[in-house]
Amino acid sequence: MKKILVTVPLEERHVDMLKEAAPNCEFKFGDFMGKENITEEDVQWAEIILGNVDAKHIKGSEKLLWLQTNSAGVEPYLGSGVLANHTKLTNATGAYGLAISEHMLGMYLEVIKKLNLYRDAQLKEEWGTQGSVKSIYGATVLVLGMGDIGGEFAMRCKALGAYVIGVRRKDAQKPDYADEVYLTEELDNILPRADVVAISLPGTKETQNMFDSERISKMKDGAVILNVGRGTIIDTEALCDALESGKLLGAGLDVTNPEPLPKGHRLWQIPTAVVTPHISGYYHLQETHERIVRIFAENLKKFFKGEELKNSIDFSTGYRKL
């Protein structure tokens, strides 16, 4: 009888789904968003964990056989000594593409249609034009990260008439939604072509400060940058400089560095920056929650059948195994 700790919010039907997927197991459930209520003792008790727990509570638990996160990012669990060598790690890729891609699309439209500026004018009770706007139709959209999130965003842009260029780490078949695909090392050559750069990459050593002042300078004048990956991918001060100077038309950021963005930071006051507090992939969209639970249930069945788990993580790269 395996001991399974579940920390994500569940309804009774979700509980039934998980228990059906793992019969004859002992479950322990956290409260709603129960991270604060999950103790180190709970974590050390578990052989299987469904949900993100404090990494320091794991401490290389020899008992822990498998950790299934409720996030796409798994950075806290990749450090040396966090998970034992035998512990499997899987993420929730596939749950967030819908919600986050729509959030990205909303930020993109807000910037190019200057809705952020009109909102500011509304609050000042000012009636007047903010000038010319741009369209997704005919725009060149550069997508960094062609997984669930980046792919969903690219498909939406393609449907609205954009020319889509994808950037990925490894060679793979070009998806139908992409007009061109390049490897990461070719990024600098294609950056000047992009009207928008959409980032949905994880936070790794390779992506740290990927967009510093030098790389931002290679972007097209008047381009837009979107980031829903990790705030550490963009040098925040360099981005602020590019926005304040007018080099970039705007930015849509659901992640920042530092995070949370502290009060008084100049990024808050830049009119062309749209900033949301890392909520695009949260449980605000019910379908995201449903998908996470379904991934849990599917992987539980696979685990007890001895099958390869969905969304297994490669510890050497921090990415999902393909």
Phi, psi and omega in degrees: 000113181279147179259121187240122177259127180240122185251354182275156177293137182224147167264168182303322180294329176290318178301315180298320180299315182290320180293327176291325179287334182226070181294155177064025175249156178263121182255146169229126185248136174279167175285179179305126185048052195283017181305321182291338183261356179270125183262167175299324178299320177298315182295316181291337177289330192279145170260334176226135178236127175250104181127161182278121176245164179298122184301328182291341178280342181283311176049045177063033182311122178289338181283332186287119181267329187200133174242119175252111182280158173263012179240164172279323178281141182230017187309319183298341187257003182267349183293155180300128176086356179287305177253142175294160184300330183272352185282127177279147178230126176228155180241186186255031175305135183107343180271334194254350186304316181299303186296312186287323179295322177293323176297316177300315180298320178297316179295320180299312179295322179301318182288310187286338175264001177061031179294330176296320180289323177292326176295317177299318179294323179300316181295336177266001181060041181254126180255111180178165183279148173258009175094193187293155179233174180240172181232153171289326178300123179083356180283152173264115184253118180258119186250116177260111185104103186251034175276209183303311185287306180299321179295318179295320178295316180300318180297321180292318178294319179299318180296335180266008173099015179277160171261119191254126174244125179258149175233128181222166182284323187233154176297139175199168181297137180291125178289158183298329184283348183260136175276327177215153176222135179230164174273160186304323183294348179263006186304314185299331181286333184257347180306316184297347181274343193273132172277333174217139175246117184249119187250123174225046182266155175282167176273107179228175176299325182289331182263355179301123180052036178302323176253086175266186183300323181295315182288321178299326180295339180275351179287156178297139174300132180084010179282168178242143175239134178240138179221117174237011181276267175223144182298333182291349181288331182247134172289109188299318182293321177295322178295316178301318178300317183291327178285316182293327181279345184088002176305315177253142178293322181181177179217142172243114189234119171260356176224149181219168173224111007283168179221127359297152177291120186290151175300142180091349179293140186294339180300326179302326188265003180276116187300330184270006176260127174254115186240126173238151192274059175053053185238359185296330182253015182286193180269016182296329174265120184303324182297329176299312179301314181299318181294321179299313180296320179296322177296317177304309185296317179299317181288328175299316178299316179297319182301314184281348172268355181075021181269163177296132182282146176288139176068035176294141185262137173273112185295336183285335182244336185082002179259161174293140176292137181266000000 
